Amino acid sequence: MSVQKPSIPQGTRDFGPAVVARRTYIFGVIRRVFEKFGYAPLETPTLENLSVLTGKYGEEGDQLLFKVLNSGNFLKKQKGEVIKEEVTPDDLLAGPRKVLPKIAEKGLRYDLTVPFARYVVMNRGTLTFPFKRYQIQPVWRADRPQRGRYREFYQCDADVVGTDSLLCEAEIVLMMSEVLTTLGLTDHTIKINHRGVLGAFYKVLGGEGTEVDLFTAIDKLDKIGREGVEKELLERGFSAEASTRLFDLLSVGGDFEEKLDRLLAAFVTAGVEPDGEDGYKGLQDLRRVLDYLRGFGFEQWNNLEFDVTLARGLSYYTGCIFEIKINNVNMGSVSGGGRYDNLTGAFGLPGVSGVGFSFGVDRLYDCLEELQLFPEAVAATTRCLLTNFDAEGELAMLPVLRRLRAAGVASELFPEAGKLGKQFKFADAKGIPYVLIQGPEERAAGQFKLKTLATGQEQTLSLDEVLAELAQ
């Protein structure tokens, strides 16, 4: 057999023990916060039917779906095989849209929100609404790999469906803030906007072009700048005067509440009709979220921004929209989400409102690593290494090892008798903080030497004292 050079697909990664330990630390922080706010865990299959996935993420998203080929040869019937439908030469000439349903009926998860909506519809008879769930699983996208963007990555979603209460949006801000603060990522910005506000922008412009073209251009502002957005708007049928009016709105300044007041005045001046007798719904919703946060005693106001340029999830978000940026790291958003009123309607259950958001663990990891915010003890899986002098000492250490593990102290015995220098080097390389030594003299006295590798300090202790020291 020929020797093959080992490799993995582009955009995927192996994770060694230290990296897995750090990722588990991030998962743990997120999971604890989600559960504190009443969200229950859920898992859905890696594979979904393509009929579930397609059409939910826009045309670009559909192109990034990983399709899974059906088993069997679909270009030629094999003897004895029962094939549902054969691909014909005419199908091949017609292109992928004609061929795909016949050769691929399943795809890998693109995100966790659409599978969640599918789950809710399939299990609506057994769920108690409002239904809160969190989900921590990998997703796959056929994207071009780059820093902070992978083809296989984890998402950590939290969603609640069955209520349109804006209390949920306020709690999302609280959860985002608590997770980031706990991880030490204090220099962050939680951005919030509303599709209703974007819709009012379109009305101010007088109905030129289309809403989607306008929102798509606005969303690119931080990447291509004002000049690039103006050029794109002109190409999509908006006048130069419309672009000027738009940037007058986008440049509105002040804190959260001041922006709300100034936009309301601008909409009234422009003659935009209210969305109802309560006023402009987008602005009203955001003001209500602000009131809830005040009621909660929210204090991180410097980390919260009403960003009128935020326009994400255009294919399904219908209300508030969220995004998080870590300011002191050159990285894209690490979290995003929003309210969707119509997502379950695609699966035959209209009128179920939901709101949720997702953390991108891989980007959080890169931020924590760059800023050196991982606790030192996170990567160490073993707390104490027991040294191995000789065959007699090895047997004597076995009950000691058992007692340490029974006390909850992660421990291991060096598997071979040898020089202490080699064993200390092993412990240091693995990040094991303590080494327990019992040579012939210590064994005769019923004592041990406990060495702290970070400081070189040694203590002579009984086993009970060792247990007390390591259990701290």
N, C-alpha and C positions, 0 to 999 in steps of 0.2 A: 504494500500500500504506500502510495506517495505521501510525503510529508507536506502538510498544509500549514501555511502561516496563519496563526489564529488572529481573528479580527472580530469586531462587532459592527453592526450597521451604523452608518453616520447619523449623528443626532441622538445616539443612545450612549449610556455610560455604565460601567461597573462601579459598584460602591464597596470599598473596603470597610473593615470593622470600625475604624475611627470615624469615617464619613457617615456610616449607618447610625452610629451612636449619636452623632450631632444632628442628623435628620430626625432621629427618634425624639431628641430633646425638643426640636421645633414642633413636631407632631403633638408631643405631650402638652406643651404650652397651649397650642390651639385647641386641642381636645378638651382640656380642663375649662377653658373659657367658654367654649360652645356648650358644654354640659351645665355650666353654672347658670347659663341663660335659658335652660330648659330644652335644649336641642338633643334629640335622640339619634343614635348611630344607625346608618343604613348603608347597604352595599348593593350594587347592581352589577350585571354581567359585564365582562370585558367586551363581548360581542353584542352588538345591537343589530336588528334588521335595518338595512339601508333605508327602507321606507320610513323608519322612525327618525333617522338622522338627517336625510336630505331635505332641503328646503327650510331648515330651521336657522341656518347661520349665514344666509345670503349666498350669492353666487361664488364669492371668493372662498367662503367656508366650505361649500360643497366640493370645491377643487382640492381642498386640503384633507378630505376624508381618506383614511386608509381603507381600501376595499379588500375584502377577503374572498378569494376565488372559491367557488363551489368545488366540491370534490368531483373527480371524473373528468373525462375528456369531452369538452363541449364543442370541439371543432369537428369531431368525427365519432360516430356511434361505434361502440365496441360490441362485439358479439356477446349476447347474454345480458348486456346492461340495459336497465330501464332508465332512460333519460327523459326528463320532463319536457324539455324543448331544445331543439337543435339550432345552433347558430348557422345561418345560411350565408352564402357569398353576398347576397343583397344586404344582409345585416351589417357585414363588415364594411361594405361600401357606404352605408348610411352613417357610420361613425359610432363613437362610444355610447351615445345616448340610447342607441338601438341595441347594441351588443351587451352593455353592462348588466341589465336585468337578467340576462340569460346566463351569464358566467359568474356573477357576484351578487348575492342576496344579503350579505352581512357586511358589517364594517366595525372597526375598532371605535371605542368611545372617543368622541371629539371633545366633549366636556361632560360635566356631571349634572347640569341643569336639565337638559332635554331628557336623559334617562330618568331623572327624578319626576318630571312631568308625566312621562309614560307610566312610571310606577304608580303615581297618584291615581291616574285614570283607571288602571287595571285593578287597583285595590280600594277604590273609593267606598265600597260597601263596608269595609272593615276598619277604616281610618276614622279617628276622632279629629274633627276640625275645630279650630285651626290646628294644622299639623306641622310640627317643627322637626326638621331632621338635619343632621350634619353627615357629611360623607367625605372620607379621605381615601382616595384611590388614584391610580395612574390614568392618564388620558394620552391620546396619540394624535399628532397632527403632521401631515406630510409637508412641513414647512422647511424653509432653508435654514439649516442650523447656524447659529451665531451665539455670541456671548449672551447668556440669559434667555436664550430661546432654543428649545430642544424638541426633538420629535416624540420623545417619550418623557413625560414629566407628571408629577403629582399635583393634584388640586385638593384643596380643603374647602369644601362648600358648606354653607349654612343657609337654609331656606325655610320660610314659613309660608304655607298656602292656606287659603280658606278665610282670609280676613283682609280688608283694605285699610285697617287701622295704621296710621302713621306712627304709632308707638313702635311698630316693628322697625321702621327706618331709623328712629332715634336709637333703638337698642343695637342696631347694626353699627352705628357710629361708636357706641360705647364698647362693643366687642372688638372692633378694629383698633380702637385706642388702647384697650387693655392688653391685647396680644402684642402690639408693637412696643408698648412701654415695658412689659414683662421681658421681652427679648432684648431690651436695651436700645431699640431703634427709636430714640426719642426725637430725633430731628426728622420728622416726617410731616407730610401734608395729606389730610383726608379731604379730597375734593368731592363736592356734591353739586348736582345740577338737576334739572327736571325737563322731561320731554315737552311739557306744556310751555316752558319758557322758550325752548327752541322753536316750538310751533308758533308762538307769538312773534318771534323774530321774523319768521317767514311771512306772517301777515303784515308786519311793518313794511316789508319790502314790496308789498303790493301784488304778490302772487306770481312774480316772474320765476322762470325755471321750475324746478320741482323741489319739494321739501327734502327728499333724500340727497339730491345734489348739494343743497345748501348745507345740510348737516354733515355730510361727508367732507366738504371743504373746510368747515369750521373745525372739525376734528383733527385736521392736518396742520393747524396753525402753529403748534409748537415745533413742527418738523420743517415746514417750508416757509414760515413767516408770512407776514401780511402781503408782501408782493406776490408770493406764490399763490396764496388763497385768492387774491384779486384776479390773478391771471386765470385760475381755474374757474372762478365764477363767470368771468367774461366768456370763456369757452363753453360754459353750460347755459348760456342764455340770460345771465343777469347783467344789468346795465352798470356802468361806472357809478351812477348816482345811487343805485341800490347797494353797491359795495361800501360806499361812503356812509350810508345810513346804518349798515350792518356794523361797521367798525366803531361808529359812535356808540352803539349799544354794547359792543364787546369791551369797550374801554371804560365802562362805568366803574368807578372806584368806590372805596370805602370798605367798612367791615361788612359782615354777613347781613346785618339788618339794614344798613345804609344802602347796600346794593339792591335789596328788595324794594325799598322805598323809591329809589331813583329809577329802577326799571318800571315800576308801576306807573310813575309819573310819565315816563317816556312812552309807554304803551297807550296811556290815556291821551297824550298829546298827539300821537300818531293816529288816533281814531280806531284802534284795535278793539273789536267788540269783546266784552267779557265772556268767559266760558260758562257763566251761569250767574245767578243773582248774588252769589257769594264773592264774585270777583274773578280775577284771573287764577285759574286753578293751580297752575304751576307755582306761582308766587305764594298762594295761600297754603299749599301743601308744605313748601319749604319753611314758611313762617311757623306752621304748626310743629314741624320737626324741631325748630329752634326753641319753641315753648317747652316741648317735652324734655329737651336736653337741659334747659334751665331747671325744670322740675326735678331732674335727676341729680342736680348739683354738679353737672359737667364743668370741668375747670380748664381743659386743654383747648381753649378757644384759639390760641395761636396756631394750633395744628389743624384747624378746621377752616376750609375755604369754600365759599360759594363761587364756583368757577363756571362762568357763563359760556366758556368755550368747550366745556366737556360734552362730548357727543359720542357715546359708545353704545354698542348693542342695538344698532339702529333697526335690526330686523325683528326684535321682540320686546325691548324695554319700552314701557309706556308711561312711567311716572318718574320717580326719583332715580338718579343715576349716581354711582359712586366710583371713585378711583383713588388709589393711594400711591404716592411717590415718596421714596426715601431721598431726602434732599442732599445729603452729604456723600452719595454714591452715584456714579454715572450708570444708571440702570433705568429701564422702563418701569412701568407700573408693577407693583407687587401684589395688587389686589384690585378687584373691580366687581361691580354688580349693579343691581337695580330692581325696579318693580316691573313685573310683567303681568298684564291682565288677560292676555289672550293665548298664552303658551299651551295650556291644557286643552284649549279649544281645538287645536290641531289634531287631538286624539279623541274628539267627540265629547268633551266635557267643557262647554263654554261657561263663562261667567265665574270662574274660580280665580281670584286674584292671588298673586304671590309676590314675594320679594326675597332677594337673597344676594349673597356675595361669595367670592372665592379668594383664598390666598394661594399664590403661586409659591410653593415651598422651595423650589429650586432657586428662584430669585431671592427669596428671603435668606437662603443658605449663603448665596454669593455675597449678599450685603453683610451678613454677620461675619463671614470669613474676612472680607476686605477690611472691615472695621475692627476685627479681632475682638468680637463680643461673645464668643463661645466661652462658657465657664471651663476652666482648666480640667475639672474633674469629669466633664461630660464624656470625653473620649476614652477614659479608662474603664474597661469592663471588669478588670480584676483589681481588688483593693489590696490584697496581700499575697506575696509569694513566699512559700515555705521552702527553705533551702534543703538540699539533699547532699549529705556528707558521704554516706556509705550505705550498704545494704541494711545494717542494723538500724541506722538512723532513719532510713526511709520507712521501715515498718513502724518505728516509734512515732513518726509524724502522721501516720494515717488517722489515728483517733483524734489528733489535734486538728487535722484538716476537717474531719467530720464535725467537730464541735464548732469550729469557725463558721462553716456553712450552715449549721443548724441555727446559729445566732444571726444569720442573715448577712454575714460578711463574705463577699465574693472572693474566693481564695483558690489557689492552685499550688500543687507541689511540683517543683522542677522534676521532670521525669527521669533524669539520669544523675547519678552521683558524679561529682566533678569539682573543679576549682570554684571557689566562691566568686572570683572575679568574673568568670563567665556567666554565673547566675545573676550577679548584680547587673551586668551589661544587658542581659535578657530582660530583667525587670525594668530597667531604664528605657530600653527600646520600646517596650509595650506600654510605658506610662503607668506602671504599677507603683503606687506611692510608698508602700511599706514592704519590707522584707523581714521575715521571721527566721531567726537563726537558732539552732540548737545542736551544738557540737557535743562531743563526749563529755566535756566538763559541765556544760549546762544541763545535759541530760541527767548526769549523776546528781546534780543539785536540784533537779525538778524545776529549772528555770529556763528562760528564753531571752534572747536579745532581739529587741524590736528596733529596726533601723528605719528612719525616715529619709528616703533618698533625696528629697529636695534640699534638706538641710545637713544631712550627714549625721544627725543626732542619733545616738544609741541609748536605749533604756534596757535595764535588766529587770525583767518582770516575771511574775507567775502567770500561768495560763489564764486564770480569772482576771488578772490585771490587763493582760493582752486583749482579752475579749472586751473589757470595759473601755480600753483605749480605742480599739478599732470600731466599736459600735457607735462612737460619738458622731 
